Amino acid sequence: MRPGRLAYAAGALLLLAAPGCRRGAPAPEEGDPLAEPRSLVEERRFDDAIARLGEDSDAEALYLLGRAWAGKAESAPVPTPASGSAVPAESALKPEEEQALAFYERATAARPDHAAAHLAIAQLLAAHALVGVAARGTGARAGERVDTSVDRVLRSFGDAIQADPVGTVAVEDLIRFATAAGRVSAVDGGFQELVRRRREDPDVLVRYGDFLAGAGGNAEGALARYAQALMWRPDDTATRLKMAEIHLAAASALLAKLQYATAEARLRDARRFATDPASPQGARLRELEGRIRDIRGR
């Protein structure tokens, strides 16, 4: 494998940690019949957990079996691709991952509102999907045993979000994955959902504004989100300068089109936020206002 692709695969495989590896082990609940195998999974005693769970068909037991097999997959070797295959080895699931996926899918079939199982499916497939994007685009290739496409992963994230109407873990993971996969509309949708769930968090509003101002291609939408953030944190100078930057960029574009009156209005808006004359935005404001004065002859 070429070094560049190997680095991409390594980075992709670290994008999302398995559910059991990202959070501390919860204390066993009194009377919980799955307390022992749950603890075994948290302790990374995966074979013991699998043996203890046996053929249990309860949705939570199936989920724990999936986690155990996903844990075993972490140390399993990467599959060797078939001779002449154009599919990179990292995009194919290990046998242990296929076992984990099968148990997760059985868990969601038994209990469609099992948010953790839906999220585990998305997390399991996410890194493989990103490697597949680098190698062959976003679609599943005919003949592959498992659909590891970006669309499949996004569906699983969506199922997890729907099953947990208040949590934010699945939403944050969707945003990270969709960003890495280049799915701008999915990132936008993820931020909209995150804002709905954390509507009084100015950091989320600023993050959404940053996305809209950049990859989202919606500067006016970014201004609206930044303005909302300032309602909760009015002394946020960094966000004010971001708003000034957007107004200055719009004013510059309007000047290039000889739309002087509208450009002046934008500069007035910029002045409201570029309150630090020593900032780059302050310097840019003075430059553009000087151009306007030269044009106006004053």
C-alpha positions in Angstrom: 0.0 0.0 0.0 1.2 3.5 -0.8 2.3 5.5 2.3 -0.3 8.2 1.6 -3.2 5.7 1.5 -1.8 4.0 4.6 -1.8 7.3 6.5 -5.3 8.1 5.3 -6.5 4.7 6.6 -4.8 5.1 9.9 -6.4 8.5 10.4 -9.8 7.2 9.3 -9.7 4.3 11.7 -9.1 6.7 14.6 -12.0 9.0 13.6 -14.5 7.2 15.8 -13.8 5.1 18.8 -15.9 2.1 19.7 -18.7 2.9 22.1 -17.1 0.9 24.9 -13.7 2.6 24.5 -14.9 6.3 24.6 -16.6 6.3 28.0 -15.8 4.9 31.4 -17.4 1.7 32.5 -20.7 2.3 34.1 -21.4 0.8 37.6 -23.4 -2.4 37.3 -27.1 -1.8 38.1 -28.5 -3.8 40.9 -30.6 -6.7 39.6 -29.2 -6.3 36.1 -28.9 -9.8 34.6 -26.3 -8.5 32.1 -24.1 -6.8 34.7 -21.4 -9.5 34.6 -21.0 -9.7 30.8 -21.3 -5.9 30.6 -18.4 -5.6 33.1 -16.4 -8.2 31.1 -16.8 -6.1 27.9 -15.7 -2.9 29.8 -12.7 -4.8 31.1 -11.9 -5.9 27.5 -12.3 -9.6 28.5 -14.1 -10.1 25.2 -13.9 -13.9 24.9 -15.2 -14.3 28.5 -18.0 -11.9 27.7 -19.0 -13.9 24.6 -18.9 -17.2 26.5 -21.0 -15.7 29.3 -23.6 -14.3 26.9 -24.0 -17.5 24.9 -27.1 -17.6 22.7 -29.0 -14.9 24.5 -31.4 -13.2 22.1 -32.3 -10.2 24.2 -31.6 -7.0 22.3 -29.2 -5.7 25.0 -27.3 -9.0 25.1 -27.0 -8.9 21.3 -25.6 -5.4 21.5 -23.0 -6.5 24.1 -22.0 -9.4 21.9 -21.5 -6.9 19.1 -19.3 -4.8 21.3 -17.3 -7.9 22.3 -16.7 -8.9 18.7 -15.8 -5.3 17.8 -13.3 -5.3 20.6 -11.8 -8.5 19.3 -11.5 -6.9 15.9 -9.2 -4.2 17.2 -6.3 -6.6 17.5 -7.2 -8.8 14.5 -5.2 -8.6 11.3 -6.4 -6.6 8.3 -7.9 -8.9 5.7 -5.8 -9.7 2.6 -7.6 -8.5 -0.5 -8.3 -11.0 -3.3 -5.7 -11.1 -6.0 -6.3 -8.4 -8.5 -8.8 -6.6 -6.3 -8.9 -2.8 -6.6 -10.6 -2.5 -3.2 -8.1 -1.5 -0.4 -7.9 -4.0 2.4 -8.9 -1.3 5.0 -12.3 -0.8 3.4 -13.2 -4.5 3.9 -14.5 -5.7 7.2 -12.5 -8.1 9.3 -14.4 -11.3 10.1 -14.7 -10.2 13.7 -16.2 -6.9 12.5 -18.7 -8.8 10.4 -19.7 -10.8 13.5 -20.1 -7.5 15.5 -22.2 -6.0 12.7 -24.5 -9.0 12.6 -25.1 -8.9 16.3 -25.7 -5.1 16.2 -28.2 -5.6 13.4 -30.0 -8.3 15.3 -30.2 -6.0 18.3 -31.8 -3.2 16.2 -34.2 -5.7 14.6 -35.2 -6.9 18.1 -35.5 -3.3 19.4 -35.6 -0.7 16.7 -35.2 2.1 19.3 -31.8 0.7 20.5 -29.9 4.0 20.0 -26.5 2.5 21.1 -26.7 -0.3 18.6 -27.5 2.0 15.7 -24.7 4.2 16.8 -22.3 1.3 17.1 -23.2 0.2 13.5 -22.3 3.7 12.2 -19.1 3.8 14.2 -18.1 0.4 13.0 -18.6 1.2 9.3 -17.5 4.8 9.4 -13.7 4.3 9.0 -14.2 1.7 6.2 -16.5 4.1 4.4 -13.9 6.9 4.5 -11.3 4.6 3.1 -13.7 3.6 0.4 -14.3 7.3 -0.5 -10.6 7.8 -1.1 -10.4 4.7 -3.2 -13.6 4.6 -5.3 -16.1 7.3 -4.4 -19.1 7.0 -2.1 -21.1 4.1 -3.5 -21.0 0.4 -2.6 -19.2 -1.7 -5.1 -21.1 -4.7 -6.6 -20.1 -8.0 -5.1 -18.9 -6.6 -1.8 -20.1 -8.6 1.2 -21.1 -5.6 3.3 -22.4 -2.2 2.3 -19.8 0.2 3.7 -21.0 3.2 1.7 -21.2 6.7 3.1 -25.0 6.6 2.7 -25.2 3.5 4.8 -23.3 5.1 7.6 -25.3 8.3 7.5 -28.5 6.2 7.7 -27.3 4.5 10.8 -26.3 7.8 12.4 -29.7 9.1 11.6 -31.4 6.0 13.2 -29.3 6.5 16.3 -30.3 10.2 16.5 -33.9 9.4 16.0 -33.8 6.7 18.7 -32.2 9.1 21.2 -34.1 12.4 20.9 -32.0 14.3 23.5 -28.4 13.0 23.4 -25.7 14.7 21.3 -23.0 11.9 20.9 -24.6 10.6 17.7 -25.1 14.1 16.3 -21.5 15.1 17.0 -20.3 11.9 15.4 -22.4 12.4 12.3 -21.0 15.9 11.9 -17.4 14.6 12.1 -18.1 11.8 9.7 -20.0 13.9 7.2 -17.3 16.5 7.3 -14.6 13.9 6.6 -16.8 12.4 3.8 -17.4 15.8 2.2 -21.2 15.6 2.6 -22.0 19.3 3.2 -25.8 18.9 3.4 -25.4 16.2 6.0 -23.1 18.4 8.1 -25.6 21.2 7.8 -28.4 18.9 8.9 -26.3 17.7 11.8 -25.6 21.2 13.0 -29.3 22.1 12.8 -30.1 19.1 15.0 -27.3 20.0 17.4 -28.5 23.6 17.7 -32.0 22.3 18.4 -30.7 20.1 21.2 -28.3 22.7 22.7 -30.0 25.9 21.7 -28.5 27.9 24.5 -24.9 26.9 23.9 -23.1 29.8 22.1 -20.1 27.5 21.3 -22.4 25.3 19.1 -23.8 28.4 17.4 -20.3 29.7 16.6 -19.3 26.3 15.3 -22.3 26.2 13.0 -21.6 29.8 11.9 -18.0 28.8 11.1 -19.2 25.9 9.0 -21.7 28.1 7.1 -19.1 30.8 6.6 -16.7 28.1 5.1 -17.7 24.8 3.6 -21.4 25.6 3.9 -21.1 28.5 1.6 -23.8 30.6 3.4 -22.3 33.8 4.7 -25.6 35.4 5.6 -26.6 32.2 7.5 -23.3 32.4 9.4 -24.1 36.0 10.4 -27.4 34.9 11.8 -25.8 32.1 13.9 -23.0 34.4 15.1 -25.7 37.0 16.1 -27.5 34.3 18.1 -24.3 33.4 19.9 -23.7 37.0 20.8 -27.1 37.1 22.5 -25.7 34.6 25.0 -22.1 35.9 25.0 -22.2 39.6 24.0 -18.5 40.2 24.9 -17.2 37.5 22.5 -14.7 39.7 20.5 -13.6 36.8 18.3 -17.1 36.2 17.0 -17.6 39.9 16.5 -14.5 40.0 14.3 -15.8 37.0 12.3 -19.0 39.0 11.6 -16.9 42.0 10.6 -14.9 39.8 8.2 -18.0 38.7 6.4 -19.3 42.2 6.0 -15.9 43.4 4.8 -15.8 40.6 2.2 -19.3 41.5 1.0 -18.3 45.2 0.8 -15.2 44.4 -1.2 -17.3 42.4 -3.7 -19.8 45.2 -4.0 -17.1 47.7 -4.7 -15.8 45.6 -7.5 -19.3 45.7 -9.0 -19.4 49.5 -8.5 -22.4 49.2 -6.1 -21.1 51.9 -3.9 -24.2 52.7 -1.8 -24.7 49.0 -0.8 -20.9 48.7 -0.1 -21.1 51.6 2.2 -24.0 50.0 4.1 -21.9 46.9 4.5 -19.0 48.9 5.8 -21.2 50.5 8.4 -22.2 47.0 9.5 -18.6 46.0 9.7 -17.7 49.0 11.8 -20.2 47.8 14.5 -18.2 44.6 15.0 -14.6 45.6 14.1 -14.2 47.6 17.3 -10.5 46.8 17.7 -8.6 49.3 15.4 -5.5 47.2 15.7 -7.1 44.0 14.3 -6.7 43.0 10.7 -10.4 43.6 10.3 -9.9 47.2 11.6 -7.1 47.8 9.1 -9.2 46.3 6.2 -12.2 48.5 7.2 -10.0 51.7 7.1 -8.7 50.7 3.7 -12.1 50.1 2.2 -13.5 53.3 3.7 -10.6 55.2 2.1 -11.5 53.7 -1.2 -15.1 54.9 -0.8 -13.9 58.4 0.1 -11.7 58.5 -3.0 -14.5 57.4 -5.2 -16.9 59.9 -3.6 -14.3 62.7 -3.9 -14.2 63.5 -0.2 
